[in-house]
Amino acid sequence: MLEVQSSEIAIESVSSLLDEGSKSFSVLFDTFLDFKTSMCQFSLQQKNIISNHEKLNSYLMEKVSELENEKCLLHNQTVDLQNQIEELKLDAQNSEKSLRELLEQQDLEKGEYLSYMQVLEKEISGLSSCSLAKEKESLRKDVEKTRMKLKETEFKLKNAIQEKTKLEGEKASAEREIKRLHGQNSLLERDMNKRDSLAGRRRDSVMSDSKRTKNLAFEQTLQEEYKKMEVYVFEMETKMTSLEEELAAVYREKEDAVSISEGLASELENLSEKLSTSNLELEALQEELLALKQRLEESEFEQQKMEGSIKMFTEEKEDLAMQLTDSLLEMEEERAIWSAKEKASIEAIEEKSKVYNIEITSLSREMSEVRNELESCRKECKVLRERLTSCEETAGQKTCSMEKSFEIDQVNNDKNITGALSKRSEEMLSSNSEMCGIHQCEEVNMLRKELSFLSKEREGLLTRIRELSELSNDYQSLNNQLCVMSKEKDKLVTQIEEQQKHAIEEESLNKRYNDLLMEAKFQVEELTRRISSMELKIHKDQVENGIEKAKLRMRLRGAQARLDAFRSRYKETRDESDHMNRKFEEASKNLKEQLATKGVEVLSLKKELAAKGL
């Protein structure tokens, strides 16, 4: 049992371990799947990053290329801007020149305006300020009177409109009363008819002829009164229409008068505005005159300064002319001296150059001869060296032979002790050797003589070589002297060129001085022309101002005539409006009286009808 329980426990533990292992395996599998998916995502992200990096690289390359292009464009633009700046500088210089010219023109125009303003001041002083003030006051009074009259006419028109409204109200009330009376008449007729019918039915037999006659008489009187009322109403309507027509005509006349008065008022306002503007213009002209006077004073002061400066300039010009003449004379003297010196120096240089050329040619010839002699000497030296070598070789051989002969003599002397045969032979040999020694001695002497002669020739050649080296040194010294002479010649040429430059500068200065003189003359001529043109312009402006003044005077006279005409028209319209107002008041009074009488009559009829009805 214990074993079974232990086995069961072991099985349970194994099963639990297997479950845990399966769970851990499932967890590991899930983690592996997650890792796999994350790796896939990471690879995709890496690919995206790589693609984005490539895109960024391409975009950056494009940007770099664009920036380079923009850099080139900016460089070109900077070049263009620099060119534009240079052009603007040139334009600025031109504008400065033009501004200077404009300032000069403005100064001239200032003078013209100042003269013109002086003329205007004289003319304005000629005009009477008192007359202008009186005209202003009269115009102001007229304007105030017209304004007061316009206010009165407006008040009257308002009153007339109020009366018209009252009359229209009374007319409407009268029409209402007439309509009410017509209704009452119709009702009375109906009642009368009804009463007649009833009375005829009831009282045919009873009523007498007297009552019928009374009723007929009453009806006839009522009909006559009704007819009279209708006639009166018709007359009242005709009067109302006529009054309305008169009112319309009055309104029209009033509107015409108002329009005329408005036109007159507008004209008066325009004239007042013109007067105010003319006053303002006069004040502005006076201010301008004061400013122009100040400018005239300033211009006169500047003119005085300019005259003083012109005098200073003329004096300086004269001094400069004197200095220039003195300098020209000095320059001409110096030029003559320098030309003489140049001629002398050129002649000396030419003579020296000729002498040096002759010496150079002679030296070159001597050098060529010396070179030829050197070459011949070199050849002879080579030949002599060859001979010396050959002679030294022969001398060596001869010395060897002499030594052999001495040895032979010693041998012979040693062998003299021997026999006779040997003596004979030795004698024979000695005789032969002596003959050979004599010949050899003669040859040695000849060779010594030749060696001494060759040594002498060698010494002569060495002396010649030394002389040639000295000649080469002399040639180098001559070349150095030639270089020095060429340098001196170049210096003289440069001095001559400088003198020529100075002469050219003097000529240019003379030309500039002449140009300045011509420009000054031209400026003086231009100033005289401008002054003459300014005088002509001033004269023309004076004439034109006189004409304009005459025109303005004529316009003032015409405006005054128009004002008088407008005043007369305004008075006429005022009189007409007063007359029409009077007529309107009279007609309204008459209508009121008639309406009052008619009202009284209507009231009396109403009372009678009421009394009869009762």
C-alpha positions in Angstrom: 0.0 0.0 0.0 2.8 2.3 0.8 4.4 1.5 -2.4 1.2 2.2 -4.3 0.7 5.5 -2.4 4.3 6.4 -3.1 3.9 5.5 -6.8 0.7 7.5 -6.9 2.5 10.4 -5.3 5.4 10.0 -7.7 2.9 9.8 -10.6 1.2 12.9 -9.4 4.4 14.7 -9.0 5.5 13.6 -12.5 2.2 14.6 -13.9 2.5 18.0 -12.1 6.0 18.3 -13.4 4.7 17.4 -16.9 2.0 20.0 -16.6 4.5 22.5 -15.5 6.8 21.6 -18.3 3.9 21.8 -20.8 3.0 25.1 -19.4 6.6 26.4 -19.5 6.9 24.9 -23.0 3.7 26.7 -24.0 5.0 29.9 -22.4 8.4 29.4 -24.2 6.6 28.7 -27.4 4.5 31.9 -26.9 7.6 33.9 -26.1 9.4 32.4 -29.1 6.4 33.4 -31.3 6.5 36.8 -29.7 10.3 37.0 -30.3 9.8 35.8 -33.9 7.1 38.4 -34.5 9.2 41.1 -32.8 12.2 40.0 -34.9 10.0 40.3 -38.0 8.9 43.7 -36.9 12.5 44.6 -36.1 13.6 43.5 -39.5 10.8 45.4 -41.1 11.7 48.4 -39.0 15.3 48.0 -39.9 14.3 47.8 -43.6 12.2 50.9 -43.2 15.0 52.6 -41.4 17.4 51.6 -44.2 14.9 52.8 -46.8 14.3 56.0 -44.9 18.1 56.4 -44.5 18.5 55.9 -48.3 15.7 58.3 -48.9 17.3 60.8 -46.5 20.6 60.4 -48.2 19.0 60.9 -51.6 17.0 63.9 -50.3 20.2 65.3 -48.7 22.1 64.8 -51.9 19.3 66.6 -53.8 19.3 69.3 -51.1 23.1 69.6 -51.4 22.8 69.8 -55.2 20.0 72.4 -54.8 22.1 74.3 -52.3 25.0 74.2 -54.7 22.8 75.5 -57.4 21.4 78.1 -55.1 24.9 79.0 -54.1 25.8 79.4 -57.8 22.7 81.5 -58.3 23.5 83.5 -55.2 27.0 84.0 -56.5 25.6 85.1 -59.8 23.1 87.3 -58.0 25.9 88.8 -55.9 27.8 89.5 -59.1 24.6 91.0 -60.6 24.1 93.0 -57.4 27.6 94.2 -57.4 27.1 95.3 -61.0 23.8 96.9 -60.0 25.5 98.6 -57.1 28.1 100.0 -59.5 25.3 101.1 -61.8 23.5 102.6 -58.8 26.7 104.4 -57.9 27.0 105.7 -61.4 23.3 106.6 -61.2 23.9 108.3 -57.9 26.7 110.3 -59.3 24.5 111.2 -62.3 21.7 112.1 -59.9 24.0 114.2 -57.8 25.0 116.0 -61.0 21.3 116.4 -61.9 20.5 117.6 -58.4 23.3 120.2 -58.6 21.8 121.3 -62.0 18.3 121.3 -60.5 19.6 123.3 -57.5 21.1 125.8 -59.9 17.8 125.9 -61.8 15.9 126.4 -58.5 18.2 129.2 -57.6 17.5 130.8 -60.9 13.8 130.2 -60.5 14.0 131.7 -57.0 15.4 134.8 -58.5 12.5 134.8 -61.0 9.9 134.3 -58.3 11.5 136.9 -56.1 11.2 139.4 -58.9 7.7 138.2 -59.6 6.8 138.6 -55.9 8.2 142.1 -55.9 6.0 143.0 -58.8 3.0 141.4 -57.0 3.8 143.3 -53.8 3.8 146.5 -55.7 0.5 145.6 -57.3 -1.0 144.5 -54.0 0.2 147.7 -52.4 -1.4 149.5 -55.3 -4.7 147.9 -54.5 -6.7 149.6 -51.8 -7.1 147.3 -48.8 -9.9 149.6 -47.5 -12.0 149.0 -50.6 -11.5 145.2 -50.2 -12.5 145.4 -46.5 -15.6 147.5 -47.4 -16.6 145.0 -50.1 -16.1 142.1 -47.7 -18.2 143.8 -45.0 -20.9 144.7 -47.6 -20.9 141.1 -48.9 -21.1 139.7 -45.4 -24.0 142.1 -44.6 -25.8 141.0 -47.8 -25.2 137.4 -46.9 -26.6 137.9 -43.4 -29.6 139.8 -44.8 -30.3 137.0 -47.3 -30.0 134.4 -44.5 -32.4 136.3 -42.3 -34.9 136.7 -45.2 -34.5 133.0 -46.0 -35.3 132.2 -42.4 -38.4 134.5 -42.5 -39.6 132.9 -45.7 -39.1 129.5 -44.2 -41.1 130.5 -41.1 -43.8 131.9 -43.3 -43.9 128.8 -45.4 -44.1 126.7 -42.2 -47.1 128.9 -41.1 -48.7 128.6 -44.5 -48.3 124.8 -44.4 -49.8 124.7 -41.0 -52.8 126.9 -42.1 -53.1 124.6 -45.2 -53.3 121.6 -43.0 -55.8 123.4 -40.8 -57.9 124.3 -43.8 -57.7 120.7 -45.1 -58.9 119.5 -41.7 -61.7 122.0 -41.7 -62.5 121.0 -45.3 -62.6 117.3 -44.3 -64.8 118.2 -41.3 -67.1 120.2 -43.5 -67.3 117.3 -46.0 -68.1 115.0 -43.1 -70.8 117.4 -41.9 -72.2 117.6 -45.5 -72.2 113.8 -45.7 -73.9 113.7 -42.4 -76.5 116.3 -43.5 -77.0 114.3 -46.7 -77.6 111.2 -44.6 -80.0 113.1 -42.3 -81.8 114.5 -45.4 -82.1 111.0 -46.8 -83.4 109.8 -43.4 -85.8 112.7 -43.2 -87.0 112.0 -46.6 -87.5 108.3 -45.7 -89.3 109.4 -42.5 -91.4 111.9 -44.4 -92.3 109.3 -47.0 -93.2 106.8 -44.3 -95.2 109.4 -42.4 -96.8 110.5 -45.7 -97.7 107.0 -46.5 -99.0 106.3 -43.0 -100.8 109.6 -42.9 -102.3 109.0 -46.3 -103.5 105.6 -45.2 -104.7 106.7 -41.8 -105.7 110.1 -42.4 -106.9 110.1 -45.9 -110.3 110.8 -44.8 -109.4 112.8 -41.8 -106.6 115.1 -43.1 -107.6 118.2 -44.6 -106.3 120.1 -47.5 -104.7 122.7 -45.2 -102.3 120.2 -43.7 -101.3 118.8 -47.0 -100.6 122.3 -48.2 -98.4 122.9 -45.1 -96.5 119.7 -45.6 -96.0 120.5 -49.2 -94.8 124.0 -48.4 -92.4 122.6 -45.7 -91.1 120.0 -48.2 -90.7 122.6 -50.8 -88.8 124.8 -48.4 -86.6 121.8 -47.3 -85.9 121.0 -51.0 -85.1 124.6 -51.7 -82.7 124.7 -48.7 -81.2 121.4 -49.8 -80.7 122.8 -53.3 -79.2 126.0 -51.8 -76.9 123.8 -49.6 -75.8 121.8 -52.7 -75.1 125.0 -54.6 -73.2 126.4 -51.6 -71.3 123.1 -51.3 -70.5 123.2 -55.0 -69.4 126.8 -54.7 -67.3 125.9 -51.7 -65.7 123.0 -53.6 -64.9 125.3 -56.6 -63.5 127.8 -54.2 -61.5 125.0 -52.5 -60.1 123.8 -55.9 -59.3 127.4 -56.8 -57.6 127.9 -53.5 -55.7 124.6 -53.9 -54.6 125.7 -57.3 -53.6 129.0 -55.9 -51.8 127.2 -53.1 -50.1 125.0 -55.6 -49.1 128.0 -57.6 -47.9 129.7 -54.4 -46.0 126.6 -53.5 -44.4 126.5 -56.9 -43.5 130.1 -56.8 -42.3 129.5 -53.3 -40.2 126.6 -54.5 -38.9 128.7 -57.3 -38.2 131.5 -54.9 -36.5 129.0 -52.5 -34.5 127.5 -55.4 -33.6 131.0 -56.5 -32.8 132.0 -53.0 -30.8 128.7 -52.5 -29.0 129.4 -55.8 -28.3 133.0 -54.6 -27.3 131.6 -51.2 -25.0 129.1 -52.9 -23.6 131.8 -55.1 -23.2 134.0 -52.1 -21.5 131.2 -50.3 -19.3 130.5 -53.3 -18.5 134.2 -53.5 -17.8 134.2 -49.7 -15.7 131.1 -50.1 -13.9 132.7 -53.0 -13.4 135.8 -51.0 -12.2 133.7 -48.1 -9.9 131.8 -50.4 -8.8 135.0 -52.0 -8.1 136.4 -48.5 -6.3 133.2 -47.6 -4.4 133.4 -50.9 -3.6 137.0 -50.2 -2.4 136.0 -46.7 -0.4 133.1 -48.3 0.9 135.5 -50.9 1.9 137.9 -48.2 3.6 135.1 -46.3 5.3 134.0 -49.5 6.3 137.6 -50.1 7.8 137.7 -46.7 9.5 134.4 -47.2 10.6 135.5 -50.7 11.9 138.8 -49.2 13.9 136.7 -46.7 15.1 134.5 -49.6 15.9 137.7 -51.5 17.9 139.0 -48.7 19.6 135.6 -48.3 20.1 135.4 -52.1 21.5 139.0 -52.1 23.8 138.0 -49.2 24.8 134.9 -51.1 25.1 137.0 -54.3 27.4 139.3 -52.4 29.4 136.3 -51.2 29.4 134.9 -54.7 30.6 138.2 -56.1 33.3 138.3 -53.4 34.2 134.7 -54.3 34.1 135.6 -58.0 36.4 138.5 -57.3 38.7 136.2 -55.3 38.5 133.7 -58.1 39.3 136.3 -60.7 42.2 137.5 -58.7 43.3 133.9 -58.1 42.8 133.3 -61.8 45.0 136.3 -62.7 47.6 135.1 -60.2 47.4 131.7 -61.6 47.6 133.1 -65.1 50.7 135.1 -64.1 52.2 132.0 -62.4 51.4 129.9 -65.4 53.0 132.4 -67.7 56.1 132.5 -65.4 56.1 128.8 -65.2 55.7 128.4 -68.9 58.6 130.8 -69.5 60.7 128.9 -67.0 59.7 125.7 -68.5 60.5 126.9 -71.9 63.9 128.1 -70.7 64.5 124.8 -68.9 63.3 123.0 -72.0 65.8 124.9 -74.1 68.5 124.2 -71.6 67.6 120.6 -71.3 67.3 120.3 -75.1 70.8 121.8 -75.5 72.1 119.4 -72.8 70.3 116.5 -74.4 71.7 117.4 -77.8 75.2 117.7 -76.3 74.9 114.5 -74.3 73.4 112.7 -77.3 76.3 113.9 -79.4 78.9 113.0 -76.8 77.2 109.6 -76.3 77.1 109.1 -80.1 80.8 110.0 -80.3 81.7 107.8 -77.4 79.6 105.0 -78.8 81.4 105.4 -82.2 84.8 105.3 -80.4 83.7 102.4 -78.3 82.4 100.6 -81.4 85.7 101.2 -83.2 87.6 100.0 -80.1 85.3 97.0 -79.8 85.7 96.1 -83.5 89.6 96.4 -83.2 89.6 94.5 -80.0 87.3 91.9 -81.5 89.7 91.6 -84.5 92.7 91.3 -82.1 90.9 88.8 -80.1 90.1 86.8 -83.2 93.8 87.0 -84.2 94.9 86.1 -80.7 92.5 83.2 -80.7 93.9 82.0 -84.0 97.4 82.4 -82.6 96.3 80.5 -79.5 94.9 77.7 -81.6 98.1 77.6 -83.7 100.2 77.7 -80.5 98.1 74.9 -79.0 98.7 72.9 -82.1 102.4 73.6 -82.0 102.5 72.8 -78.2 100.8 69.5 -79.0 103.4 68.7 -81.7 106.2 69.8 -79.4 104.8 67.7 -76.6 104.8 64.8 -79.0 108.4 65.5 -80.0 109.4 65.9 -76.4 107.9 62.6 -75.5 109.6 61.0 -78.5 112.9 62.8 -77.6 112.6 61.8 -74.0 112.0 58.2 -75.1 115.1 58.3 -77.4 117.1 60.1 -74.6 116.1 57.3 -72.3 117.2 54.7 -74.8 120.5 56.6 -75.3 121.1 56.8 -71.6 120.5 53.1 -71.4 122.9 52.5 -74.2 125.5 54.8 -72.5 125.1 52.9 -69.3 125.6 49.7 -71.2 128.7 51.3 -72.8 130.1 52.2 -69.4 129.4 48.8 -68.1 131.1 47.4 -71.2 134.1 49.7 -70.5 134.2 48.4 -67.0 134.0 44.9 -68.3 136.7 45.7 -70.8 138.9 47.2 -68.1 138.3 44.1 -66.0 139.0 41.9 -68.9 142.2 43.8 -69.9 143.9 41.6 -67.3 142.9 38.6 -69.5 144.6 37.6 -72.7 145.7 39.4 -75.8 142.8 38.0 -77.7 140.6 39.5 -75.4 142.6 42.7 -75.7 142.3 42.8 -79.4 138.7 42.0 -79.2 138.3 44.6 -76.5 140.2 47.1 -78.5 138.0 46.5 -81.4 135.0 46.7 -79.3 136.2 49.8 -77.5 136.9 51.5 -80.8 133.4 50.6 -82.0 131.9 51.7 -78.6 133.8 55.0 -78.8 132.5 55.7 -82.2 129.0 54.9 -81.0 129.5 57.1 -77.9 130.7 60.0 -80.0 127.6 59.7 -82.1 125.4 59.4 -79.1 127.0 62.4 -77.4 126.5 64.5 -80.5 122.9 63.3 -80.6 122.5 64.1 -76.9 123.9 67.6 -77.4 121.5 68.1 -80.3 118.7 66.9 -78.2 119.7 69.2 -75.4 119.9 72.1 -77.7 116.4 71.2 -79.1 115.2 70.9 -75.5 116.5 74.3 -74.6 115.0 75.7 -77.7 111.7 74.0 -76.9 111.9 75.3 -73.3 112.5 78.8 -74.7 109.6 78.4 -77.0 107.5 77.0 -74.2 108.4 80.0 -72.0 107.5 82.3 -74.9 104.2 80.5 -75.3 103.5 80.8 -71.6 104.3 84.5 -71.8 101.9 84.8 -74.7 99.3 82.8 -72.8 99.8 85.2 -69.9 99.4 88.1 -72.3 96.3 86.5 -73.8 94.9 86.1 -70.3 95.7 89.7 -69.6 94.0 90.6 -73.0 91.0 88.5 -71.9 91.0 90.4 -68.6 91.2 93.7 -70.6 88.4 92.4 -72.8 86.3 91.6 -69.7 87.1 95.1 -68.3 86.1 96.6 -71.6 82.9 94.5 -71.5 82.3 95.8 -68.0 82.9 99.4 -69.2 80.5 98.7 -72.1 77.9 97.5 -69.5 78.5 100.6 -67.4 78.2 102.8 -70.5 75.0 101.0 -71.6 73.6 101.5 -68.0 74.6 105.2 -68.2 73.0 105.3 -71.7 69.8 103.7 -70.2 69.8 106.2 -67.4 70.2 109.1 -69.9 67.4 107.6 -71.9 65.2 107.4 -68.8 66.1 110.9 -67.9 65.2 112.0 -71.4 61.9 110.1 -71.2 61.2 111.8 -67.8 61.9 115.2 -69.3 59.6 114.3 -72.2 57.0 113.3 -69.7 57.4 116.5 -67.9 57.1 118.3 -71.2 53.9 116.4 -71.9 52.6 117.2 -68.5 53.4 120.8 -69.0 51.5 120.7 -72.3 48.6 118.9 -70.6 48.6 121.6 -67.9 48.6 124.2 -70.6 45.7 122.5 -72.3 43.8 122.2 -69.0 44.5 125.9 -68.3 43.2 126.8 -71.8 40.2 124.5 -71.3 39.5 126.1 -67.9 39.7 129.5 -69.5 37.4 128.4 -72.3 35.0 126.9 -69.8 35.1 130.0 -67.7 34.4 132.1 -70.8 31.6 129.7 -71.8 30.1 129.9 -68.3 30.3 133.7 -68.4 28.5 133.6 -71.8 25.9 131.1 -70.4 25.4 133.3 -67.3 24.9 136.4 -69.5 22.4 134.4 -71.7 20.6 133.2 -68.6 20.5 136.7 -67.2 19.1 138.0 -70.5 16.6 135.1 -70.6 15.6 135.8 -67.0 15.1 139.5 -67.8 12.9 138.5 -70.7 11.0 136.0 -68.5 10.5 138.7 -65.8 9.2 141.1 -68.4 6.9 138.5 -69.8 5.7 137.6 -66.3 5.0 141.2 -65.6 3.0 141.6 -68.8 1.1 138.3 -68.0 0.5 139.4 -64.4 -0.9 142.7 -65.7 -3.2 140.9 -68.1 -4.3 138.5 -65.4 -4.9 141.4 -63.0 -7.0 143.1 -65.6 -8.9 139.9 -66.2 -9.5 139.5 -62.4 -10.7 143.1 -62.2 -13.1 142.4 -65.0 -14.3 139.2 -63.2 -14.8 141.2 -60.0 -16.8 143.8 -61.8 -18.9 141.0 -63.5 -19.3 139.3 -60.1 -20.5 142.6 -58.5 -23.0 143.1 -61.4 -24.2 139.5 -60.9 -24.5 140.1 -57.1 -26.6 143.3 -57.8 -28.8 141.3 -60.2 -29.2 138.5 -57.7 -30.0 141.1 -55.0 -32.7 142.7 -57.2 -34.1 139.2 -58.1 -34.1 138.3 -54.4 -36.0 141.5 -53.6 -38.5 140.8 -56.3 -39.0 137.2 -55.1 -39.4 138.5 -51.5 -42.0 141.0 -52.7 -43.8 138.4 -54.6 -43.7 135.9 -51.7 -45.1 138.7 -49.4 -47.9 139.5 -51.9 -48.7 135.8 -52.2 -48.7 135.4 -48.5 -51.1 138.3 -48.1 -53.4 136.9 -50.8 -53.2 133.5 -49.1 -54.0 135.1 -45.7 -56.9 137.0 -47.2 -58.3 134.0 -48.9 -57.9 131.9 -45.8 -59.7 134.6 -43.7 -62.6 134.7 -46.3 -62.9 130.9 -46.3 -62.9 130.9 -42.5 -65.6 133.5 -42.4 -67.7 131.7 -45.0 -67.2 128.4 -43.2 -68.2 130.1 -40.0 -71.4 131.5 -41.6 -72.2 128.1 -43.2 -71.6 126.4 -39.9 -73.9 128.8 -38.2 -76.5 128.2 -40.9 -76.1 124.4 -40.7 -76.5 124.6 -36.9 -79.6 126.7 -37.3 -81.0 124.1 -39.8 -80.1 121.3 -37.4 -81.9 123.1 -34.7 -85.0 123.7 -36.9 -85.0 120.0 -38.0 -84.6 118.9 -34.4 -87.5 121.2 -33.4 -89.7 119.9 -36.2 -88.8 116.4 -35.4 -89.9 116.9 -31.9 
